[in-house]
Amino acid sequence: MSEYYELYMRCFPEYQTKREVFEEQLKPERARIFAEYDGGRLAGYAMVHKGSVAILCVDEDYRRQGIGSRLLTAAEKYLRGLGVEKLTLGHGTHYLLQGVPDVGGNVRFFEKRGYTASWTSVNMELGLSEFELDKLSIPPAPAGLSCRMAVPDDMPELLAAVEAAEPNWPGVFESCVDPIYLAVMDGKIAGFEVLAPDGGRFLRPGEQVGCVGCVGVVPEMRERGIGMDMVANGIQWLKEQGCTLIELRYVWLDKWYSKLGFETKYRQWMGEKEL
C-alpha cells in the first residue's frame, strides 16, 4: 500500500496526511483499484468504493499522456457493470478528499469528461493564538442555555436529537470515540458537536490540530444563536486542551463559520455523473 500513499503525497501537496490516516480513510484493501505502471513504477491509479471514485492520482511525470482518462474510463466501466447509475467523486463509504480538490486543472479534467457539480465544499482553519471567547462579536446566547460534555446516560436523547437534525448522522455518534459537546436548553439537548483535540486530518507542522465536526441544532431550536454559542465554547475547550489550530472539513456554511474567525483554505468540487 505504500506506493499508493507515496503517489498521493506527491499529487496533493495541499492535503498532506499521515499514512495511517490515508489507509484508515480510504481503506485501499477494500477498494477496487485500477493502476498503470511504467517499468515497475506506479504512474497513476484510481481507487473505487461502491459508487464512488474515492481518489484519482497521476504522477506529474506521466500527466497529459492519457493515463488519467484511461483510469477514469476503466472505473466508470466497472461501476456501470455493477449497475451503478450515478458515479460520485470523493464521496460515499470511504474517502479522504471529499469531492475534487479545486486546484490546478483538476476540475476542468472532470468537466471535460461529463461531470458536473451542484455545490462546492470548503475546508476552513482557525488559529487559536489570539482566540478569546469573550471578545467574539457574535449574537448573545438565549437565556438559560448551557453547554457541557455528553455522558453515557445522554445517548438515547442525543441520538434522537441527531436524528431530528440530520438523519444521516446517528451512526456517526453511536460509534464516536471523541468527546461530544452539548448545548442544553430547558433541560433538553438543543445542539451537539464532536470535538477532537487530535482530530486534524491534514498535516500542519508545528501545530496541534483539533477538529470540530458534525455540528447540529434540532430544528425547533434553530435561528436562536444556540449553534454559534455552542461552537464558540467548543473552540475554547479545544484551546484549553492545547490545540493551536482548528480544522473544519467539508463544510458549506463558510459565511457562518467566518463569524467565529475561521478562514477558507481549500475548496472541493462535488462532482458526479450519470452513467
C-alpha positions, 0 to 999 in steps of 0.5 A, a space after each residue: 500500500 505504500 506506493 499508493 500513499 507515496 503517489 498521493 503525497 506527491 499529487 496533493 501537496 495541499 492535503 498532506 496526511 499521515 499514512 495511517 490516516 490515508 489507509 484508515 480513510 480510504 481503506 485501499 484493501 477494500 477498494 477496487 483499484 485500477 493502476 498503470 505502471 511504467 517499468 515497475 513504477 506506479 504512474 497513476 491509479 484510481 481507487 473505487 468504493 461502491 459508487 464512488 471514485 474515492 481518489 484519482 492520482 497521476 504522477 506529474 511525470 506521466 500527466 497529459 499522456 492519457 493515463 488519467 482518462 484511461 483510469 477514469 474510463 476503466 472505473 466508470 466501466 466497472 461501476 456501470 457493470 455493477 449497475 451503478 447509475 450515478 458515479 460520485 467523486 470523493 464521496 460515499 463509504 470511504 474517502 479522504 478528499 471529499 469531492 475534487 480538490 479545486 486546484 490546478 486543472 483538476 476540475 476542468 479534467 472532470 468537466 471535460 469528461 461529463 461531470 458536473 457539480 451542484 455545490 462546492 465544499 470548503 475546508 476552513 482553519 482557525 488559529 487559536 493564538 489570539 482566540 478569546 471567547 469573550 471578545 467574539 462579536 457574535 449574537 448573545 446566547 438565549 437565556 438559560 442555555 448551557 453547554 457541557 460534555 455528553 455522558 453515557 446516560 445522554 445517548 438515547 436523547 442525543 441520538 434522537 436529537 441527531 436524528 431530528 437534525 440530520 438523519 444521516 448522522 446517528 451512526 456517526 455518534 453511536 460509534 464516536 470515540 471523541 468527546 461530544 459537546 452539548 448545548 442544553 436548553 430547558 433541560 433538553 439537548 438543543 445542539 451537539 458537536 464532536 470535538 477532537 483535540 487530535 482530530 486534524 486530518 491534514 498535516 500542519 507542522 508545528 501545530 496541534 490540530 483539533 477538529 470540530 465536526 458534525 455540528 447540529 441544532 434540532 430544528 425547533 431550536 434553530 435561528 436562536 444563536 444556540 449553534 454559534 454559542 455552542 461552537 464558540 465554547 467548543 473552540 475554547 475547550 479545544 484551546 484549553 486542551 492545547 490545540 493551536 489550530 482548528 480544522 473544519 472539513 467539508 463544510 458549506 456554511 463558510 459565511 457562518 463559520 467566518 463569524 467565529 474567525 475561521 478562514 477558507 483554505 481549500 475548496 472541493 468540487 462535488 462532482 458526479 455523473 450519470 452513467 
